[in-house]
């Protein structure tokens, strides 16, 4: 019997697994991962909609089974994200300026989260879910699999939320940071210098002599026009670096075929 129209014989092609995964996701979105989503398929989007009145958002959250006074976070991932463990909670696919994204509302203490790439927003009450969503999207864009598959907003203090509230703000240091990051050593050195309490500790973390790291920091200061390790300058550099990472984020681009 000849194959039916649209069927194919032979070995699997490189994109077959990705096609099947996305087809399964589409079925889940259409029929709901749980009966709760099947009965109220758009309440997740409403609970996260910053343009909706607070009363409507809270009512939608309650219909989803969320409890007033309890803490929740928003988990955001692209459609092609890989879940090793999917946490419990209401889920849906919502539109964003970066395309369609999977969103899950998870409990504050949820620990069974194993997904890459993804961003996890800060904890808040059910009326604060849109704020958690905005921060989660920024955290997702900071993700760099496989080293940083899941990025938690709280790991950067309040900086991710600051970036979420002013995503289009002009960074006066952007051109200088772009120039600095062209050096092959710059990104790793800047990251460690921002995290380490002293240059000697940064040198140990990088596996370099402290004089080498000291020389790099002095070069950074010359390029930036300020000492990156004094006062608020460390925060200034940190924000500029995060903005640089967002400008150069490729995590939402569909990965190429494997195999």
PASEBA-1860 file (N, C-alpha, C; in nm, 3 decimals):
! residues 259
1> XXXXXXXX> 0.086/-0.119/0.000/0.000/0.000/0.000/0.089/0.123/0.000 ~ 0.065/0.218/-0.091/0.148/0.339/-0.094/0.122/0.422/0.031 ~ 0.222/0.499/0.076/0.203/0.583/0.196/0.098/0.688/0.174 ~ 0.023/0.719/0.279/-0.078/0.823/0.271/-0.014/0.958/0.248 ~ -0.093/1.048/0.190/-0.043/1.182/0.162/0.005/1.249/0.290 ~ 0.126/1.306/0.286/0.180/1.373/0.403/0.266/1.284/0.490 ~ 0.264/1.153/0.467/0.347/1.062/0.546/0.486/1.053/0.484 ~ 0.580/0.993/0.559/0.717/0.985/0.511/0.780/0.858/0.563
9> XXXXXXXX> 0.860/0.794/0.481/0.928/0.673/0.521/1.076/0.701/0.533 ~ 1.148/0.608/0.595/1.292/0.623/0.607/1.334/0.670/0.744 ~ 1.461/0.707/0.757/1.516/0.748/0.885/1.464/0.884/0.927 ~ 1.467/0.905/1.059/1.422/1.034/1.112/1.519/1.144/1.069 ~ 1.463/1.263/1.049/1.541/1.379/1.010/1.576/1.461/1.135 ~ 1.676/1.551/1.125/1.723/1.624/1.245/1.616/1.701/1.319 ~ 1.516/1.756/1.247/1.415/1.840/1.312/1.295/1.762/1.363 ~ 1.292/1.632/1.343/1.171/1.555/1.377/1.136/1.564/1.525
17> XXXXXXXX> 1.236/1.550/1.612/1.209/1.556/1.757/1.154/1.692/1.796 ~ 1.210/1.798/1.739/1.163/1.933/1.771/1.019/1.953/1.724 ~ 0.988/1.901/1.602/0.851/1.913/1.549/0.752/1.839/1.639 ~ 0.788/1.719/1.681/0.699/1.641/1.767/0.680/1.708/1.902 ~ 0.790/1.764/1.956/0.780/1.831/2.086/0.686/1.950/2.079 ~ 0.698/2.031/1.973/0.614/2.149/1.959/0.469/2.109/1.928 ~ 0.452/1.997/1.855/0.316/1.948/1.829/0.251/1.905/1.960 ~ 0.328/1.837/2.046/0.275/1.797/2.175/0.240/1.916/2.262
25> XXXXXXXX> 0.325/2.021/2.255/0.296/2.143/2.331/0.168/2.207/2.281 ~ 0.149/2.210/2.148/0.027/2.269/2.092/-0.098/2.195/2.139 ~ -0.088/2.062/2.145/-0.201/1.982/2.193/-0.229/2.016/2.339 ~ -0.121/2.028/2.418/-0.140/2.062/2.558/-0.203/2.197/2.577 ~ -0.160/2.295/2.494/-0.219/2.428/2.503/-0.366/2.425/2.463 ~ -0.396/2.347/2.358/-0.534/2.341/2.309/-0.629/2.276/2.408 ~ -0.584/2.167/2.469/-0.674/2.091/2.556/-0.643/2.106/2.704 ~ -0.534/2.173/2.737/-0.501/2.196/2.877/-0.414/2.087/2.933
33> XXXXXXXX> -0.306/2.124/3.006/-0.222/2.024/3.069/-0.295/1.959/3.186 ~ -0.391/2.029/3.239/-0.470/1.977/3.349/-0.616/2.016/3.325 ~ -0.705/1.951/3.392/-0.845/1.983/3.377/-0.873/2.127/3.416 ~ -0.797/2.177/3.509/-0.815/2.315/3.554/-0.795/2.411/3.437 ~ -0.691/2.387/3.355/-0.668/2.473/3.240/-0.776/2.455/3.134 ~ -0.828/2.333/3.118/-0.932/2.306/3.020/-1.058/2.385/3.051 ~ -1.089/2.401/3.178/-1.211/2.470/3.216/-1.195/2.622/3.210 ~ -1.078/2.674/3.238/-1.056/2.819/3.235/-0.927/2.848/3.158
41> XXXXXXXX> -0.926/2.827/3.025/-0.801/2.830/2.949/-0.736/2.966/2.940 ~ -0.809/3.077/2.961/-0.748/3.208/2.946/-0.735/3.283/3.078 ~ -0.765/3.219/3.188/-0.753/3.288/3.316/-0.607/3.318/3.350 ~ -0.514/3.235/3.302/-0.373/3.262/3.327/-0.334/3.395/3.263 ~ -0.370/3.410/3.135/-0.338/3.534/3.065/-0.402/3.655/3.133 ~ -0.525/3.640/3.181/-0.594/3.749/3.248/-0.526/3.784/3.381 ~ -0.486/3.683/3.456/-0.421/3.708/3.585/-0.287/3.780/3.567 ~ -0.227/3.769/3.448/-0.096/3.831/3.421/-0.107/3.961/3.342
49> XXXXXXXX> -0.229/3.999/3.308/-0.250/4.115/3.221/-0.245/4.244/3.303 ~ -0.142/4.322/3.282/-0.125/4.445/3.359/-0.228/4.551/3.323 ~ -0.292/4.537/3.206/-0.393/4.635/3.165/-0.530/4.604/3.222 ~ -0.549/4.485/3.278/-0.679/4.448/3.335/-0.692/4.506/3.475 ~ -0.814/4.541/3.517/-0.834/4.589/3.653/-0.787/4.486/3.756 ~ -0.739/4.534/3.868/-0.686/4.446/3.971/-0.789/4.344/4.015 ~ -0.916/4.388/4.029/-1.021/4.297/4.074/-1.037/4.179/3.978 ~ -1.030/4.207/3.847/-1.046/4.100/3.748/-0.927/4.005/3.752
57> XXXXXXXX> -0.807/4.061/3.769/-0.688/3.976/3.774/-0.691/3.886/3.897 ~ -0.729/3.942/4.010/-0.736/3.862/4.133/-0.844/3.754/4.121 ~ -0.958/3.789/4.064/-1.065/3.691/4.047/-1.020/3.576/3.957 ~ -0.947/3.609/3.849/-0.895/3.505/3.760/-0.797/3.415/3.834 ~ -0.711/3.475/3.916/-0.615/3.396/3.992/-0.685/3.302/4.089 ~ -0.790/3.349/4.152/-0.864/3.265/4.246/-0.931/3.149/4.172 ~ -0.985/3.176/4.052/-1.045/3.068/3.972/-0.941/2.962/3.936 ~ -0.816/3.002/3.924/-0.709/2.908/3.892/-0.666/2.826/4.014
65> XXXXXXXX> -0.721/2.859/4.131/-0.686/2.785/4.251/-0.579/2.852/4.335 ~ -0.536/2.973/4.297/-0.439/3.045/4.377/-0.507/3.104/4.500 ~ -0.431/3.122/4.605/-0.487/3.162/4.734/-0.437/3.301/4.770 ~ -0.531/3.389/4.803/-0.495/3.524/4.846/-0.408/3.518/4.971 ~ -0.302/3.599/4.974/-0.212/3.600/5.088/-0.094/3.506/5.075 ~ -0.097/3.416/4.977/0.014/3.325/4.953/0.106/3.383/4.845 ~ 0.232/3.342/4.846/0.329/3.392/4.750/0.340/3.303/4.627 ~ 0.353/3.366/4.510/0.367/3.293/4.384/0.472/3.361/4.297
73> XXXXXXXX> 0.525/3.283/4.204/0.620/3.334/4.106/0.573/3.298/3.966 ~ 0.623/3.372/3.868/0.594/3.340/3.728/0.720/3.284/3.664 ~ 0.704/3.169/3.602/0.811/3.106/3.526/0.783/3.125/3.378 ~ 0.882/3.172/3.303/0.866/3.200/3.160/0.968/3.120/3.082 ~ 0.926/3.061/2.971/1.015/2.983/2.886/0.969/2.993/2.742 ~ 1.059/2.982/2.646/1.017/2.979/2.505/0.947/2.848/2.475 ~ 0.880/2.841/2.361/0.805/2.721/2.327/0.895/2.600/2.309 ~ 1.021/2.623/2.274/1.112/2.511/2.251/1.191/2.472/2.376
81> XXXXXXXX> 1.158/2.530/2.491/1.230/2.497/2.614/1.217/2.349/2.648 ~ 1.317/2.296/2.714/1.318/2.155/2.752/1.291/2.144/2.902 ~ 1.183/2.076/2.937/1.145/2.053/3.077/1.191/1.914/3.119 ~ 1.284/1.905/3.211/1.316/1.777/3.274/1.217/1.747/3.385 ~ 1.174/1.852/3.456/1.068/1.840/3.556/0.981/1.964/3.544 ~ 0.853/1.943/3.521/0.759/2.053/3.509/0.690/2.076/3.643 ~ 0.705/2.195/3.702/0.641/2.220/3.831/0.490/2.230/3.818 ~ 0.421/2.202/3.927/0.275/2.212/3.927/0.235/2.359/3.927
89> XXXXXXXX> 0.122/2.388/3.863/0.071/2.524/3.860/0.002/2.556/3.730 ~ -0.085/2.656/3.730/-0.155/2.696/3.608/-0.056/2.737/3.499 ~ -0.086/2.704/3.375/0.005/2.731/3.265/-0.072/2.772/3.140 ~ -0.007/2.846/3.053/-0.068/2.890/2.928/0.043/2.941/2.838 ~ 0.009/2.975/2.717/0.099/3.042/2.624/0.046/3.182/2.602 ~ 0.132/3.282/2.622/0.089/3.421/2.608/0.176/3.491/2.505 ~ 0.120/3.595/2.445/0.194/3.674/2.347/0.280/3.777/2.420 ~ 0.396/3.807/2.363/0.484/3.909/2.416/0.553/3.977/2.299
97> XXXXXXXX> 0.627/4.083/2.327/0.700/4.151/2.221/0.812/4.064/2.166 ~ 0.843/3.953/2.234/0.946/3.862/2.188/0.887/3.735/2.127 ~ 0.757/3.735/2.105/0.690/3.618/2.051/0.611/3.544/2.157 ~ 0.556/3.429/2.120/0.478/3.349/2.213/0.569/3.284/2.317 ~ 0.527/3.290/2.444/0.606/3.235/2.553/0.520/3.145/2.640 ~ 0.578/3.038/2.690/0.511/2.957/2.791/0.522/3.028/2.925 ~ 0.413/3.032/2.999/0.417/3.087/3.134/0.354/2.986/3.230 ~ 0.413/2.975/3.348/0.359/2.893/3.455/0.359/2.976/3.582
105> XXXXXXXX> 0.254/2.964/3.659/0.246/3.029/3.789/0.274/2.923/3.894 ~ 0.384/2.941/3.966/0.428/2.837/4.060/0.430/2.894/4.201 ~ 0.421/2.805/4.299/0.425/2.846/4.439/0.563/2.901/4.473 ~ 0.567/2.987/4.573/0.691/3.053/4.614/0.802/2.952/4.640 ~ 0.771/2.844/4.709/0.873/2.747/4.751/0.889/2.632/4.653 ~ 0.836/2.645/4.532/0.847/2.537/4.434/0.994/2.504/4.407 ~ 1.030/2.378/4.421/1.169/2.337/4.403/1.188/2.243/4.285 ~ 1.080/2.181/4.238/1.093/2.084/4.130/1.090/2.153/3.994
113> XXXXXXXX> 1.180/2.250/3.976/1.188/2.324/3.850/1.317/2.286/3.780 ~ 1.306/2.221/3.666/1.422/2.183/3.588/1.387/2.208/3.441 ~ 1.419/2.325/3.392/1.384/2.365/3.256/1.493/2.457/3.204 ~ 1.519/2.448/3.075/1.616/2.537/3.013/1.577/2.560/2.868 ~ 1.585/2.686/2.823/1.611/2.807/2.901/1.483/2.856/2.967 ~ 1.496/2.936/3.073/1.378/2.987/3.143/1.419/3.100/3.236 ~ 1.320/3.181/3.274/1.340/3.286/3.371/1.235/3.276/3.479 ~ 1.275/3.294/3.605/1.183/3.284/3.718/1.175/3.420/3.785
121> XXXXXXXX> 1.054/3.475/3.792/1.032/3.607/3.850/1.034/3.605/4.001 ~ 1.031/3.723/4.062/1.031/3.733/4.209/0.896/3.691/4.267 ~ 0.896/3.659/4.395/0.773/3.619/4.461/0.685/3.741/4.486 ~ 0.554/3.717/4.483/0.459/3.824/4.511/0.321/3.765/4.536 ~ 0.230/3.849/4.581/0.092/3.805/4.599/0.024/3.796/4.463 ~ -0.099/3.742/4.461/-0.164/3.718/4.333/-0.190/3.848/4.256 ~ -0.199/3.958/4.326/-0.216/4.085/4.256/-0.088/4.138/4.194 ~ 0.027/4.077/4.232/0.157/4.121/4.181/0.209/4.033/4.068
129> XXXXXXXX> 0.128/3.943/4.016/0.176/3.850/3.914/0.230/3.920/3.789 ~ 0.168/4.029/3.740/0.226/4.096/3.622/0.368/4.145/3.646 ~ 0.397/4.193/3.768/0.533/4.237/3.799/0.630/4.120/3.793 ~ 0.590/4.007/3.847/0.675/3.888/3.842/0.696/3.843/3.698 ~ 0.593/3.855/3.615/0.604/3.818/3.474/0.708/3.906/3.404 ~ 0.700/4.037/3.424/0.794/4.127/3.356/0.938/4.094/3.393 ~ 0.962/4.069/3.521/1.097/4.035/3.565/1.139/3.898/3.512 ~ 1.045/3.805/3.505/1.078/3.671/3.454/1.121/3.676/3.308
137> XXXXXXXX> 1.059/3.763/3.230/1.098/3.776/3.089/1.240/3.829/3.078 ~ 1.274/3.928/3.161/1.411/3.980/3.161/1.508/3.869/3.203 ~ 1.473/3.795/3.307/1.558/3.685/3.353/1.577/3.582/3.243 ~ 1.471/3.551/3.169/1.482/3.457/3.058/1.582/3.507/2.954 ~ 1.576/3.635/2.923/1.666/3.692/2.822/1.811/3.694/2.870 ~ 1.832/3.685/3.001/1.967/3.675/3.055/2.018/3.532/3.057 ~ 1.930/3.437/3.029/1.969/3.296/3.030/2.069/3.266/2.919 ~ 2.166/3.181/2.953/2.268/3.141/2.856/2.294/2.991/2.872
145> XXXXXXXX> 2.207/2.910/2.812/2.227/2.766/2.824/2.358/2.724/2.754 ~ 2.422/2.618/2.800/2.379/2.533/2.912/2.431/2.581/3.048 ~ 2.523/2.682/3.047/2.581/2.726/3.175/2.475/2.788/3.266 ~ 2.390/2.873/3.210/2.283/2.938/3.286/2.151/2.910/3.216 ~ 2.094/2.795/3.245/1.969/2.757/3.179/1.849/2.823/3.242 ~ 1.840/2.816/3.375/1.731/2.879/3.450/1.789/2.996/3.529 ~ 1.740/3.116/3.501/1.788/3.236/3.570/1.680/3.284/3.664 ~ 1.714/3.300/3.791/1.622/3.350/3.892/1.644/3.500/3.911
153> XXXXXXXX> 1.537/3.576/3.904/1.549/3.722/3.912/1.614/3.766/4.042 ~ 1.585/3.697/4.153/1.637/3.741/4.282/1.788/3.725/4.293 ~ 1.850/3.647/4.204/1.995/3.633/4.207/2.066/3.764/4.175 ~ 1.994/3.857/4.114/2.051/3.988/4.081/1.994/4.098/4.170 ~ 1.941/4.060/4.284/1.880/4.159/4.372/1.760/4.222/4.304 ~ 1.750/4.354/4.310/1.640/4.422/4.244/1.673/4.473/4.105 ~ 1.793/4.437/4.052/1.835/4.492/3.924/1.749/4.442/3.808 ~ 1.708/4.316/3.813/1.624/4.264/3.705/1.490/4.336/3.701
161> XXXXXXXX> 1.432/4.361/3.819/1.306/4.434/3.821/1.327/4.578/3.774 ~ 1.440/4.636/3.807/1.471/4.770/3.758/1.478/4.771/3.606 ~ 1.542/4.673/3.547/1.551/4.663/3.402/1.414/4.636/3.341 ~ 1.332/4.557/3.411/1.198/4.526/3.359/1.111/4.650/3.354 ~ 1.131/4.742/3.447/1.048/4.862/3.451/1.097/4.970/3.355 ~ 1.221/4.959/3.309/1.274/5.060/3.216/1.354/4.992/3.106 ~ 1.287/4.905/3.029/1.361/4.825/2.930/1.420/4.907/2.817 ~ 1.363/5.023/2.786/1.410/5.103/2.674/1.496/5.221/2.715
169> XXXXXXXX> 1.532/5.226/2.844/1.613/5.338/2.891/1.749/5.337/2.822 ~ 1.799/5.456/2.794/1.927/5.468/2.727/2.040/5.456/2.831 ~ 2.137/5.371/2.804/2.251/5.354/2.892/2.363/5.443/2.841 ~ 2.404/5.545/2.918/2.510/5.635/2.871/2.644/5.565/2.852 ~ 2.660/5.448/2.915/2.785/5.374/2.905/2.780/5.262/2.801 ~ 2.673/5.254/2.723/2.654/5.141/2.632/2.768/5.128/2.532 ~ 2.808/5.239/2.469/2.914/5.232/2.368/3.045/5.186/2.430 ~ 3.075/5.234/2.551/3.200/5.195/2.618/3.198/5.046/2.653
177> XXXXXXXX> 3.083/5.000/2.703/3.072/4.858/2.738/3.084/4.771/2.613 ~ 3.022/4.812/2.503/3.033/4.736/2.379/3.179/4.723/2.337 ~ 3.252/4.833/2.349/3.395/4.831/2.313/3.474/4.740/2.405 ~ 3.447/4.748/2.536/3.520/4.667/2.633/3.495/4.518/2.608 ~ 3.370/4.482/2.583/3.334/4.341/2.570/3.388/4.276/2.443 ~ 3.448/4.354/2.356/3.511/4.295/2.238/3.638/4.219/2.275 ~ 3.698/4.253/2.388/3.818/4.181/2.434/3.780/4.041/2.479 ~ 3.857/3.938/2.443/3.818/3.800/2.476/3.814/3.772/2.626
185> XXXXXXXX> 3.887/3.849/2.706/3.891/3.826/2.850/3.786/3.906/2.926 ~ 3.721/4.002/2.858/3.643/4.104/2.928/3.522/4.047/3.002 ~ 3.440/3.967/2.935/3.315/3.926/2.999/3.339/3.844/3.124 ~ 3.428/3.746/3.117/3.454/3.663/3.236/3.516/3.745/3.347 ~ 3.608/3.836/3.312/3.673/3.917/3.415/3.574/4.012/3.481 ~ 3.490/4.079/3.402/3.393/4.172/3.458/3.296/4.098/3.549 ~ 3.251/3.981/3.507/3.156/3.905/3.589/3.217/3.871/3.724 ~ 3.340/3.820/3.724/3.402/3.780/3.850/3.436/3.901/3.936
193> XXXXXXXX> 3.483/4.008/3.874/3.515/4.129/3.950/3.392/4.186/4.018 ~ 3.277/4.178/3.952/3.154/4.227/4.012/3.109/4.139/4.129 ~ 3.141/4.011/4.124/3.093/3.919/4.226/3.190/3.905/4.343 ~ 3.320/3.920/4.318/3.419/3.897/4.422/3.435/4.020/4.510 ~ 3.463/4.001/4.639/3.478/4.116/4.729/3.608/4.193/4.708 ~ 3.712/4.127/4.657/3.842/4.192/4.638/3.902/4.145/4.505 ~ 4.001/4.221/4.458/4.070/4.182/4.334/4.146/4.051/4.355 ~ 4.205/4.033/4.475/4.277/3.908/4.501/4.182/3.788/4.494
201> XXXXXXXX> 4.060/3.804/4.547/3.964/3.694/4.539/3.921/3.672/4.395 ~ 3.904/3.780/4.320/3.869/3.767/4.178/3.979/3.693/4.103 ~ 4.105/3.725/4.136/4.217/3.657/4.071/4.216/3.508/4.102 ~ 4.187/3.472/4.228/4.179/3.330/4.264/4.067/3.261/4.189 ~ 3.951/3.329/4.178/3.838/3.269/4.107/3.868/3.250/3.958 ~ 3.946/3.342/3.901/3.980/3.333/3.759/4.102/3.245/3.734 ~ 4.174/3.210/3.841/4.295/3.131/3.824/4.409/3.211/3.765 ~ 4.413/3.343/3.797/4.515/3.432/3.742/4.592/3.499/3.855
209> XXXXXXXX> 4.708/3.555/3.822/4.783/3.632/3.920/4.709/3.762/3.947 ~ 4.714/3.809/4.072/4.635/3.927/4.106/4.681/4.050/4.028 ~ 4.808/4.056/3.990/4.856/4.171/3.913/4.793/4.175/3.774 ~ 4.766/4.056/3.718/4.699/4.050/3.588/4.558/4.106/3.597 ~ 4.486/4.064/3.700/4.349/4.113/3.719/4.351/4.262/3.752 ~ 4.447/4.305/3.833/4.460/4.447/3.865/4.480/4.528/3.737 ~ 4.563/4.479/3.647/4.585/4.548/3.521/4.459/4.556/3.437 ~ 4.381/4.450/3.439/4.255/4.450/3.363/4.156/4.550/3.422
217> XXXXXXXX> 4.149/4.555/3.554/4.058/4.650/3.619/4.100/4.793/3.587 ~ 4.229/4.820/3.586/4.277/4.953/3.551/4.242/4.987/3.406 ~ 4.249/4.887/3.319/4.210/4.910/3.180/4.061/4.938/3.169 ~ 3.982/4.865/3.248/3.837/4.892/3.253/3.811/5.036/3.296 ~ 3.881/5.080/3.399/3.861/5.215/3.451/3.895/5.319/3.345 ~ 4.002/5.296/3.269/4.038/5.391/3.164/3.931/5.397/3.056 ~ 3.877/5.280/3.017/3.775/5.277/2.911/3.643/5.336/2.958 ~ 3.606/5.309/3.084/3.478/5.355/3.136/3.481/5.502/3.177
225> XXXXXXXX> 3.597/5.548/3.220/3.606/5.684/3.270/3.573/5.695/3.416 ~ 3.563/5.581/3.487/3.540/5.581/3.631/3.595/5.452/3.689 ~ 3.620/5.454/3.821/3.669/5.335/3.890/3.551/5.241/3.915 ~ 3.548/5.124/3.853/3.431/5.036/3.864/3.415/4.969/4.000 ~ 3.509/4.986/4.091/3.504/4.915/4.219/3.478/5.006/4.338 ~ 3.445/5.132/4.314/3.422/5.223/4.426/3.277/5.271/4.428 ~ 3.220/5.275/4.547/3.087/5.331/4.566/2.982/5.270/4.474 ~ 2.898/5.361/4.421/2.791/5.317/4.332/2.842/5.279/4.193
233> XXXXXXXX> 2.970/5.299/4.167/3.023/5.264/4.036/3.014/5.115/4.007 ~ 3.024/5.033/4.114/3.010/4.888/4.094/2.869/4.856/4.045 ~ 2.768/4.920/4.105/2.631/4.899/4.060/2.612/4.954/3.919 ~ 2.671/5.069/3.891/2.663/5.129/3.757/2.718/5.032/3.652 ~ 2.833/4.972/3.682/2.891/4.875/3.589/2.802/4.752/3.577 ~ 2.748/4.705/3.690/2.663/4.586/3.686/2.541/4.607/3.600 ~ 2.476/4.722/3.612/2.358/4.750/3.530/2.396/4.758/3.382 ~ 2.509/4.823/3.352/2.553/4.833/3.214/2.581/4.696/3.154
241> XXXXXXXX> 2.641/4.608/3.233/2.672/4.473/3.184/2.544/4.394/3.160 ~ 2.446/4.407/3.249/2.319/4.337/3.228/2.249/4.390/3.103 ~ 2.254/4.520/3.082/2.194/4.575/2.960/2.269/4.524/2.836 ~ 2.398/4.511/2.847/2.476/4.456/2.736/2.434/4.312/2.707 ~ 2.414/4.235/2.813/2.370/4.097/2.793/2.232/4.092/2.728 ~ 2.142/4.181/2.766/2.010/4.185/2.704/2.019/4.224/2.557 ~ 2.105/4.320/2.526/2.120/4.362/2.386/2.176/4.250/2.300 ~ 2.252/4.161/2.362/2.317/4.054/2.288/2.256/3.917/2.319
249> XXXXXXXX> 2.135/3.916/2.370/2.070/3.789/2.403/2.020/3.718/2.277 ~ 2.048/3.588/2.271/2.001/3.505/2.159/1.919/3.386/2.208 ~ 1.880/3.389/2.335/1.816/3.273/2.394/1.679/3.245/2.334 ~ 1.613/3.347/2.279/1.479/3.328/2.223/1.483/3.290/2.076 ~ 1.601/3.276/2.020/1.612/3.232/1.881/1.600/3.080/1.878 ~ 1.524/3.030/1.781/1.502/2.885/1.771/1.636/2.816/1.746 ~ 1.673/2.719/1.830/1.801/2.651/1.811/1.802/2.568/1.683 ~ 1.920/2.551/1.630/1.932/2.471/1.507/1.912/2.323/1.534
257> XXX> 1.894/2.244/1.429/1.874/2.100/1.444/1.998/2.032/1.501 ~ 1.977/1.928/1.578/2.084/1.852/1.638/2.085/1.714/1.576 ~ 2.205/1.665/1.545/2.214/1.531/1.488/2.241/1.534/1.341
END
